[in-house]
Amino acid sequence: MMSNPSTLDICKQHLFSSAEDIKAQFNSDAVVERVLRVRDLYMWRLSHPDSSDREFVAEFKSRYPMGKNAAQEYLRIVNALLPLLSEKSRDFHRWRYNEMIMETYQMAKARKDTKTMERAATSYGKLNKVDAEDVQAVPFHLIVVQPFVATNDPSVLGIKPIPGIEDKIKAMLDKYSAETLDIEDVEFEEADLEEDELFAPYIDGNHREETDLL
């Protein structure tokens, strides 16, 4: 039996990826087959939004020679993927567009319609950005930490320092401290809330009523 969490996680990322990309990523024909089955059933579910779970199982068994347990597992995966449609709508429409373009290309090829073939190929390449260079991510171990040093010198920001600013700050502190002699600094003390008594849920095995705390 397939590993449901693994299959679900794979489908969250690669439900609309091509079979070639999935095979290259996981190097497993079994994974490709599972994802394609999930995609097939996912699309059926979207086309039949009012279908019941029983109808889904029946549809699964009519398409694939697998047992009821497997059908239930695929049902769980598809139901988990459905809420992600709004989040993955761009991927969904890109996949549908590629499917339509490839179908158009194959039909044009059968008619030897080279102009339509060229337009379809151009549209396919533009959507998938096949002419763009792959973006190379910088490895984290090559990112150099900037040697920042703390300073109180505003000239590093292009601001002209105020002459004698330290003396002015000290004078203002002395001035206002003298005007507020009635302020007394006190040490921090833990509040004695008697929490064990106030918040005790039970007393002698009986639940304490709220009125007992008022």
C-alpha positions as CSV (number, residue, x, y, z in Angstrom):
1,M,0.0,0.0,0.0
2,M,1.3,3.5,-0.8
3,S,2.5,5.9,1.8
4,N,-0.3,8.4,2.1
5,P,1.6,11.3,3.7
6,S,4.4,10.9,1.2
7,T,2.0,10.8,-1.7
8,L,0.0,13.7,-0.4
9,D,3.1,15.9,0.1
10,I,4.3,15.0,-3.4
11,C,1.0,15.9,-5.0
12,K,0.9,19.2,-3.1
13,Q,4.0,20.2,-5.0
14,H,3.8,18.2,-8.3
15,L,0.1,17.5,-9.0
16,F,0.4,19.4,-12.3
17,S,4.0,18.7,-13.1
18,S,4.9,16.7,-16.1
19,A,5.6,13.0,-15.8
20,E,9.2,13.6,-16.9
21,D,9.7,16.2,-14.2
22,I,8.3,13.9,-11.5
23,K,10.4,11.0,-12.7
24,A,13.5,13.3,-12.7
25,Q,12.7,14.5,-9.2
26,F,11.9,11.1,-7.5
27,N,13.4,8.6,-10.0
28,S,10.5,6.3,-9.5
29,D,7.9,5.0,-12.0
30,A,5.6,4.1,-9.1
31,V,5.6,7.7,-7.8
32,V,4.8,9.0,-11.3
33,E,1.9,6.5,-11.6
34,R,0.5,7.5,-8.2
35,V,0.6,11.2,-9.0
36,L,-1.0,10.7,-12.4
37,R,-3.8,8.6,-10.8
38,V,-4.4,11.3,-8.2
39,R,-4.4,14.0,-10.9
40,D,-6.9,12.0,-12.9
41,L,-9.2,11.5,-10.0
42,Y,-8.7,15.1,-8.9
43,M,-9.9,16.3,-12.2
44,W,-12.9,14.0,-12.1
45,R,-13.8,15.3,-8.7
46,L,-13.7,18.9,-10.0
47,S,-15.9,17.9,-12.9
48,H,-18.4,16.3,-10.5
49,P,-18.5,18.6,-7.5
50,D,-21.8,17.1,-6.2
51,S,-20.5,13.5,-6.3
52,S,-20.6,11.5,-3.1
53,D,-17.6,9.6,-1.6
54,R,-19.3,6.4,-2.7
55,E,-19.5,7.6,-6.3
56,F,-15.9,8.5,-6.1
57,V,-14.9,5.0,-5.0
58,A,-17.1,3.5,-7.7
59,E,-15.4,5.7,-10.3
60,F,-11.9,4.8,-9.0
61,K,-12.7,1.0,-9.2
62,S,-14.0,1.4,-12.7
63,R,-10.8,3.1,-13.8
64,Y,-8.1,1.1,-11.9
65,P,-8.0,-2.6,-11.0
66,M,-7.4,-1.9,-7.3
67,G,-9.3,-2.7,-4.2
68,K,-11.6,-0.7,-2.0
69,N,-8.9,0.2,0.5
70,A,-6.8,1.8,-2.2
71,A,-9.9,3.7,-3.4
72,Q,-10.5,5.1,0.1
73,E,-6.8,6.2,0.4
74,Y,-7.0,8.0,-3.0
75,L,-10.3,9.6,-1.8
76,R,-8.6,10.9,1.3
77,I,-5.8,12.4,-0.8
78,V,-8.1,14.1,-3.3
79,N,-10.3,15.5,-0.6
80,A,-7.2,16.9,1.1
81,L,-6.0,18.5,-2.1
82,L,-9.3,20.2,-3.1
83,P,-9.0,23.1,-0.6
84,L,-5.7,23.9,-2.1
85,L,-7.3,24.7,-5.5
86,S,-7.5,28.4,-4.8
87,E,-3.8,28.5,-3.7
88,K,-2.7,26.5,-6.7
89,S,-5.0,28.0,-9.3
90,R,-2.2,29.5,-11.3
91,D,-0.5,26.1,-11.5
92,F,-3.8,24.5,-12.4
93,H,-4.5,26.9,-15.3
94,R,-0.9,26.6,-16.5
95,W,-1.3,22.8,-16.7
96,R,-4.6,23.1,-18.4
97,Y,-3.2,25.6,-20.9
98,N,-0.3,23.3,-21.7
99,E,-2.7,20.4,-22.2
100,M,-4.8,22.4,-24.6
101,I,-1.7,23.7,-26.5
102,M,-0.3,20.2,-26.9
103,E,-3.6,18.8,-28.1
104,T,-3.8,21.7,-30.6
105,Y,-0.3,20.9,-31.8
106,Q,-1.0,17.2,-32.2
107,M,-4.1,18.0,-34.2
108,A,-2.3,20.5,-36.4
109,K,0.5,18.0,-36.9
110,A,-2.0,15.3,-38.1
111,R,-3.3,17.9,-40.7
112,K,0.3,19.0,-41.6
113,D,-0.7,22.5,-40.6
114,T,2.7,23.9,-40.0
115,K,1.5,27.4,-39.3
116,T,-0.7,26.3,-36.4
117,M,2.1,24.0,-35.2
118,E,4.4,27.0,-35.1
119,R,1.9,29.2,-33.2
120,A,1.2,26.4,-30.7
121,A,4.9,25.8,-30.1
122,T,5.6,29.5,-29.7
123,S,2.7,29.8,-27.2
124,Y,4.0,26.8,-25.3
125,G,7.5,28.1,-25.1
126,K,6.4,31.6,-24.1
127,L,4.2,30.3,-21.2
128,N,6.9,28.0,-19.9
129,K,9.7,30.5,-20.5
130,V,11.9,28.0,-22.2
131,D,14.1,30.7,-23.5
132,A,14.9,32.1,-20.1
133,E,18.0,31.2,-18.2
134,D,17.6,29.2,-15.0
135,V,18.0,31.3,-11.9
136,Q,21.0,30.1,-9.9
137,A,20.4,30.4,-6.1
138,V,23.5,31.4,-4.1
139,P,24.4,28.7,-1.7
140,F,23.9,29.7,1.9
141,H,27.5,28.8,2.9
142,L,28.8,31.3,0.4
143,I,26.9,34.2,1.7
144,V,29.3,36.5,3.6
145,V,28.1,38.1,6.8
146,Q,28.6,41.8,6.7
147,P,31.0,43.1,9.4
148,F,28.7,45.6,11.0
149,V,30.1,47.5,14.0
150,A,28.0,49.4,16.5
151,T,28.7,53.2,16.8
152,N,27.2,56.3,18.1
153,D,28.9,58.4,15.5
154,P,26.1,59.9,13.2
155,S,28.7,60.9,10.6
156,V,28.6,57.3,9.2
157,L,25.0,58.2,8.0
158,G,26.2,61.5,6.6
159,I,24.8,63.5,9.6
160,K,27.0,66.2,11.0
161,P,27.8,65.5,14.7
162,I,26.6,68.1,17.2
163,P,29.7,69.5,19.1
164,G,29.7,68.6,22.8
165,I,26.5,66.5,22.6
166,E,27.6,64.3,25.5
167,D,28.0,67.3,27.8
168,K,24.6,68.6,26.7
169,I,22.9,65.3,27.4
170,K,24.5,65.1,30.9
171,A,23.5,68.7,31.7
172,M,19.9,67.9,30.8
173,L,19.9,64.7,32.8
174,D,21.2,66.6,35.8
175,K,18.6,69.4,35.4
176,Y,15.6,67.2,35.1
177,S,16.8,64.8,37.8
178,A,17.0,67.7,40.2
179,E,13.4,68.7,39.4
180,T,12.0,65.3,40.1
181,L,13.6,64.4,43.5
182,D,10.2,63.0,44.7
183,I,10.6,60.1,42.4
184,E,11.9,57.1,44.2
185,D,13.5,54.1,42.5
186,V,12.3,50.8,44.1
187,E,13.4,47.3,43.6
188,F,11.2,44.7,41.8
189,E,9.3,42.5,44.1
190,E,7.3,39.3,43.3
191,A,3.6,39.8,43.6
192,D,2.1,37.6,46.3
193,L,-1.1,36.5,44.5
194,E,-1.6,33.3,46.3
195,E,-2.1,31.6,43.0
196,D,-2.5,28.1,44.4
197,E,-5.5,29.4,46.4
198,L,-7.0,31.6,43.7
199,F,-6.7,29.3,40.8
200,A,-7.1,25.9,42.4
201,P,-9.8,24.1,40.4
202,Y,-10.6,21.5,43.1
203,I,-10.8,21.5,46.8
204,D,-11.1,18.1,48.6
205,G,-12.1,16.5,45.3
206,N,-15.0,19.0,44.7
207,H,-15.1,21.6,41.9
208,R,-14.8,25.1,43.2
209,E,-17.6,27.5,42.2
210,E,-16.8,30.9,40.8
211,T,-18.7,32.5,43.6
212,D,-16.2,31.1,46.1
213,L,-13.5,33.3,44.5
214,L,-15.5,36.5,44.7
